[in-house]
Amino acid sequence: MSEERGIERLKPTIVAPPEGHSGSGFFATRMDQAVGLARKNSLWPLPFATSCCGIEFMSVMSSHYDLSRFGMERLSFSPRQSDLLMVMGTIAKKMAPVLRTVYMQMAEPKWVLSMGACACTGGIFDTYSVLQGIDRVIPVDVYIPGCPPRPEQIIDGILKIQDLAANESLRRRYSKEYQDLMTKYAID
Ligand code: SF4
């Protein structure tokens, strides 16, 4: 890596402000945009990693890809303190109720990222014991294909989740569309 490129990588990331009006000593914006900005840049992921995709995620967390650039270096293994459920790896049917419980224990608002062929569709494990996609038991916001996905794909998926978090209406969770989705999954 050239010295110039190395210095470029060390520059702190400046988060762009939302649309608004600014003047001498003030900046005004909409409440939902300010909340969206905060949510977007402070996601706390819960890594539900069961196999090789989890190892790939570890490389994304480490220094080369450095997920902390996106304000999410703090992994949470407590569902009640997380807002992004990352499912990575093969989910056996026996594990599905556990995954559902973890999802239900997370407070709103929450998002789900399904990483890799196994979590999205069961992957190559088209067998009696493997869940053929986690969206059979919980709703999914973003799917990342691949076996395993490359770190760049994982980062792309996380950026898509950040877009959802930044632009989601504060009222979406009370909407009929969302309630219908929860009813479809038999989640109160
Ligand atoms: S998608 Fe591939 S790399 Fe990921 S858990 Fe399944 S078999 Fe492993």
Residues whose N, C-alpha, C, O or C-beta is under 5 A from the ligand:
A	BS01	SF4	S51 C52 C53 G89 T90 G116 A117 C118 G123 G146 C147 P148
